[in-house]
C-alpha cells in the first residue's frame, strides 16, 4: 500500500461516514416503524444500485470463482441484516446509545482481522477492547429498567457484524461491489416484508425515505465499501467516530432528542479509549515509506 493510496482511503472513509451521520436524523423524521423503514431503505437501495450496475455494466466485474461468490454473498447477507439492525436499534433506544455502541465495531474488526486475516492484534487494541466493553456494559445497565435494552442489544450485534463486514471487504478486490450492495438491499427488504405495512405511511414519510434510500444510504454505503480497498478494515471502522459525534447532534437539531445522562459517561469511556487507539494507529499507518 502506497502513501497516496492511504490518503485516498482516508478521504473516502471520512466522506462516507459524514454522509452516513445523517442516517439517524432521517429515520426520526420519517416517523415510521422500524420494519417499514427497513423495507423502503432496502428496496430503494436495491433499485438504486441495480440501476448503477446496469449503467456501469462495462466496469461491473462479477465474482470470478466460487470462493469470490461466497464472499460476495456473505457481505450482502450481513450488510442486509445490518440495515435492519440499525433501524431497529434507532427505533428502540436513543440515537446516542446506538452510535456509541456501534463505535466499538473497530475492535471487532481488529479481532476478526487477527483471527482470519492474520493481521497482528496489538496490545493497545486488546486494552481498548476491555475498556470499551466496560463502557458498553455501563450503558446497558442504564437501559435494563426500560425497553431500551432491546435497541442497545441490537446495536451491539450490529457492531460485531459491521466488524465482520469490513474484514470480509478486505478480500473483495476482484469483483465490483455495486451488485453486492444491491443484493444487500434486497436482503433487508425481504427480511422486513412480513412485518412491514409500507403503503400506509403519511406522505411526508415517503420524502424522507426517498432521500435516505435513493441518495444518502447508497452514497455512504458505496464509499464505505470502497474504503477497505485502501485501508485496513479496523482503520476504516475507526471513522465511525465521526457518526458517533455528529449523529446525535443532527437528531438534536431536528427533533430535540436529548442524550441520556448515563450515556455521557459510558460514551466518554468508549470514545476516549477508541480515539486514543485510533491516533496511535493513524500515526503508524500514515508514515510515508522511506
C-alpha positions as CSV (number, residue, x, y, z in Angstrom):
1,X,0.0,0.0,0.0
2,X,1.4,3.4,-1.0
3,X,1.2,6.6,0.9
4,X,-1.1,8.1,-1.7
5,X,-3.4,5.1,-1.6
6,X,-3.7,5.5,2.2
7,X,-4.6,9.2,1.8
8,X,-7.3,8.3,-0.7
9,X,-8.7,5.7,1.7
10,X,-8.9,8.3,4.5
11,X,-10.7,10.7,2.3
12,X,-13.2,8.1,1.1
13,X,-13.9,6.8,4.6
14,X,-14.3,10.3,6.1
15,X,-16.8,11.4,3.4
16,X,-18.7,8.1,3.7
17,X,-19.2,8.4,7.4
18,X,-20.0,12.1,7.3
19,X,-22.9,11.4,4.9
20,X,-23.9,8.4,7.0
21,X,-24.1,10.6,10.1
22,X,-27.4,12.0,8.9
23,X,-29.0,8.5,9.0
24,X,-30.5,8.6,12.4
25,X,-32.0,12.0,11.8
26,X,-33.7,10.8,8.6
27,X,-35.1,7.8,10.5
28,X,-36.5,10.1,13.2
29,X,-38.0,12.4,10.6
30,X,-39.6,9.5,8.6
31,X,-41.7,8.8,11.7
32,X,-42.4,5.2,10.6
33,X,-41.9,1.8,12.2
34,X,-38.6,0.0,12.0
35,X,-40.0,-2.6,9.7
36,X,-41.4,0.0,7.3
37,X,-38.2,2.0,7.2
38,X,-36.1,-1.1,6.7
39,X,-38.4,-2.3,3.9
40,X,-38.2,1.0,2.0
41,X,-34.5,1.5,2.6
42,X,-33.7,-2.0,1.4
43,X,-35.7,-2.0,-1.8
44,X,-34.8,1.6,-2.7
45,X,-31.1,0.8,-2.2
46,X,-31.6,-2.4,-4.3
47,X,-33.2,-0.4,-7.1
48,X,-30.6,2.4,-7.0
49,X,-27.6,0.1,-7.1
50,X,-29.1,-2.3,-9.6
51,X,-29.6,0.8,-11.9
52,X,-26.0,1.9,-11.3
53,X,-24.7,-1.6,-12.0
54,X,-26.5,-1.7,-15.3
55,X,-25.3,1.8,-16.3
56,X,-21.7,0.8,-15.4
57,X,-22.0,-2.7,-16.8
58,X,-18.8,-2.4,-18.8
59,X,-16.9,-1.8,-15.5
60,X,-19.0,-4.2,-13.4
61,X,-17.0,-7.3,-12.7
62,X,-18.8,-10.3,-11.3
63,X,-17.1,-12.7,-8.8
64,X,-14.7,-14.8,-11.0
65,X,-14.9,-18.0,-8.9
66,X,-16.8,-19.9,-6.3
67,X,-14.8,-18.5,-3.4
68,X,-15.4,-15.0,-4.6
69,X,-19.1,-15.7,-4.9
70,X,-19.3,-17.0,-1.4
71,X,-17.5,-13.8,-0.2
72,X,-19.9,-11.6,-2.1
73,X,-23.0,-13.4,-0.8
74,X,-21.7,-13.3,2.8
75,X,-21.1,-9.5,2.5
76,X,-24.6,-9.0,1.0
77,X,-26.3,-11.1,3.7
78,X,-24.5,-9.4,6.6
79,X,-24.9,-5.9,5.3
80,X,-28.6,-6.5,4.6
81,X,-29.0,-7.7,8.2
82,X,-27.1,-4.7,9.4
83,X,-29.6,-2.4,7.7
84,X,-32.4,-3.9,9.7
85,X,-30.4,-3.9,13.0
86,X,-29.5,-0.2,12.7
87,X,-33.1,0.8,12.0
88,X,-34.4,-1.4,14.8
89,X,-31.8,-0.1,17.3
90,X,-32.5,3.6,16.4
91,X,-36.3,2.9,16.8
92,X,-35.9,1.2,20.3
93,X,-33.2,3.3,22.0
94,X,-31.7,6.7,21.9
95,X,-29.6,7.8,18.9
96,X,-26.6,8.3,21.2
97,X,-26.8,4.8,22.6
98,X,-26.9,3.3,19.1
99,X,-24.0,5.2,17.6
100,X,-21.8,5.0,20.7
101,X,-22.2,1.2,21.0
102,X,-21.7,1.0,17.2
103,X,-18.4,2.8,17.6
104,X,-17.0,-0.4,19.1
105,X,-17.0,-2.0,15.7
106,X,-13.3,-1.2,15.0
107,X,-12.4,-3.5,17.9
108,X,-14.4,-6.4,16.5
109,X,-12.9,-5.6,13.1
110,X,-9.4,-5.8,14.5
111,X,-10.3,-9.1,16.3
112,X,-11.7,-10.7,13.1
113,X,-8.7,-9.4,11.1
114,X,-6.4,-11.0,13.6
115,X,-8.2,-14.3,13.6
116,X,-8.9,-14.7,9.9
117,X,-6.5,-12.4,8.0
118,X,-3.6,-13.0,10.4
119,X,-3.2,-9.2,10.9
120,X,-1.3,-8.6,14.2
121,X,-3.5,-7.6,17.1
122,X,-1.7,-5.1,19.2
123,X,-1.7,-5.0,23.0
124,X,-3.1,-1.4,22.9
125,X,-6.1,-2.7,20.9
126,X,-6.7,-5.5,23.4
127,X,-6.7,-3.0,26.2
128,X,-9.0,-0.7,24.2
129,X,-11.4,-3.7,23.8
130,X,-11.5,-4.3,27.5
131,X,-12.2,-0.6,28.3
132,X,-14.8,-0.3,25.6
133,X,-16.6,-3.5,26.8
134,X,-16.8,-1.8,30.3
135,X,-18.3,1.3,28.7
136,X,-20.9,-0.7,26.8
137,X,-21.9,-2.7,29.9
138,X,-22.3,0.7,31.8
139,X,-24.7,1.9,29.1
140,X,-26.6,-1.3,29.0
141,X,-27.1,-1.2,32.8
142,X,-28.9,2.2,32.4
143,X,-31.3,0.6,30.0
144,X,-32.3,-2.5,31.9
145,X,-35.2,-0.8,33.6
146,X,-36.8,0.1,30.3
147,X,-37.3,-1.3,26.8
148,X,-34.2,0.5,25.6
149,X,-32.1,-2.6,26.3
150,X,-33.5,-4.2,23.1
151,X,-32.2,-1.3,21.0
152,X,-28.8,-1.4,22.8
153,X,-28.5,-5.2,22.2
154,X,-29.3,-4.7,18.5
155,X,-26.6,-2.0,18.4
156,X,-24.0,-4.4,19.9
157,X,-24.9,-7.2,17.4
158,X,-24.6,-4.5,14.7
159,X,-21.2,-3.5,15.9
160,X,-20.0,-7.1,15.8
161,X,-21.5,-7.7,12.3
162,X,-20.0,-4.4,11.0
163,X,-16.6,-5.5,12.1
164,X,-17.2,-8.8,10.2
165,X,-18.3,-7.0,7.0
166,X,-15.3,-4.7,6.9
167,X,-13.0,-7.6,7.4
168,X,-14.6,-9.5,4.6
169,X,-14.3,-6.5,2.3
170,X,-10.5,-6.6,2.8
171,X,-10.7,-9.7,0.5
172,X,-13.1,-8.2,-2.0
173,X,-10.6,-6.9,-4.6
174,X,-11.5,-8.9,-7.7
175,X,-15.2,-8.0,-8.2
176,X,-17.5,-5.0,-8.3
177,X,-19.3,-4.0,-5.1
178,X,-22.3,-2.4,-6.8
179,X,-24.3,-5.6,-7.3
180,X,-23.3,-6.7,-3.8
181,X,-24.9,-3.6,-2.3
182,X,-28.0,-4.1,-4.5
183,X,-28.3,-7.6,-3.2
184,X,-27.9,-6.5,0.4
185,X,-30.8,-4.1,-0.1
186,X,-33.0,-7.0,-1.3
187,X,-32.0,-8.9,1.8
188,X,-33.1,-6.1,4.1
189,X,-36.3,-5.7,2.1
190,X,-37.2,-9.4,2.2
191,X,-36.4,-9.7,5.9
192,X,-38.7,-6.8,6.8
193,X,-41.5,-7.5,4.4
194,X,-43.5,-9.9,6.6
195,X,-43.8,-7.2,9.4
196,X,-44.0,-4.1,7.3
197,X,-47.0,-2.1,6.1
198,X,-45.2,0.1,3.6
199,X,-48.2,1.7,1.8
200,X,-49.9,3.1,4.9
201,X,-47.4,5.9,5.8
202,X,-48.2,9.6,5.7
203,X,-47.0,11.5,2.6
204,X,-44.1,13.3,4.3
205,X,-42.6,10.0,5.4
206,X,-42.0,8.9,1.8
207,X,-40.0,12.1,1.2
208,X,-37.5,11.3,3.9
209,X,-37.4,7.6,3.0
210,X,-36.7,8.6,-0.6
211,X,-33.8,10.9,0.4
212,X,-32.5,8.1,2.6
213,X,-32.9,5.2,0.2
214,X,-32.0,6.8,-3.1
215,X,-29.2,9.2,-2.1
216,X,-27.9,9.2,1.4
217,X,-27.6,5.4,2.1
218,X,-26.3,4.5,-1.4
219,X,-23.6,7.1,-1.5
220,X,-22.4,6.4,2.1
221,X,-22.5,2.7,1.5
222,X,-20.6,2.9,-1.7
223,X,-17.9,5.0,-0.2
224,X,-17.5,2.8,2.9
225,X,-17.4,-0.4,0.9
226,X,-14.6,1.1,-1.3
227,X,-12.5,2.4,1.6
228,X,-11.3,-1.1,2.8
229,X,-9.6,-1.5,-0.6
230,X,-7.1,1.2,0.5
231,X,-7.2,0.9,4.3
232,X,-7.1,-1.9,6.8
233,X,-10.7,-2.8,7.9
234,X,-10.0,-1.8,11.5
235,X,-8.9,1.7,10.5
236,X,-11.9,2.2,8.2
237,X,-14.3,1.4,11.1
238,X,-12.5,4.0,13.3
239,X,-14.0,6.7,11.1
240,X,-17.4,5.7,12.6
241,X,-16.4,8.0,15.4
242,X,-17.5,10.8,13.1
243,X,-21.0,9.4,13.1
244,X,-20.8,8.9,16.9
245,X,-20.3,12.6,17.4
246,X,-22.4,14.1,14.6
247,X,-25.3,11.7,14.6
248,X,-26.8,12.7,18.0
249,X,-26.2,16.4,17.1
250,X,-28.2,16.2,13.9
251,X,-31.1,14.4,15.7
252,X,-31.0,17.0,18.5
253,X,-31.3,19.8,15.9
254,X,-34.1,18.0,14.1
255,X,-36.3,16.7,16.8
256,X,-34.7,17.9,20.1
257,X,-33.8,14.4,21.3
258,X,-31.8,14.6,24.5
259,X,-28.8,12.4,25.2
260,X,-29.3,10.1,28.3
261,X,-27.1,11.2,31.2
262,X,-25.7,7.7,31.8
263,X,-24.7,7.6,28.1
264,X,-22.4,10.7,28.6
265,X,-20.1,8.8,31.0
266,X,-20.3,5.5,29.1
267,X,-19.7,7.2,25.8
268,X,-16.8,9.2,27.2
269,X,-15.2,5.9,28.3
270,X,-15.7,4.3,24.9
271,X,-14.8,7.3,22.8
272,X,-11.7,8.2,24.8
273,X,-10.3,4.6,24.5
274,X,-11.1,4.3,20.8
275,X,-9.8,7.8,20.0
276,X,-6.5,7.1,21.7
277,X,-6.1,3.8,19.9
278,X,-7.1,5.4,16.6
279,X,-4.5,8.2,17.0
280,X,-1.7,5.6,17.6
281,X,-2.9,3.6,14.6
282,X,-3.3,6.5,12.2
283,X,0.2,7.8,13.1
284,X,1.7,4.5,12.2
285,X,-0.3,4.0,9.1
286,X,0.2,7.4,7.6
287,X,4.0,7.4,7.8
288,X,5.4,7.6,4.3
289,X,7.6,4.8,3.2
290,X,11.3,5.8,3.1
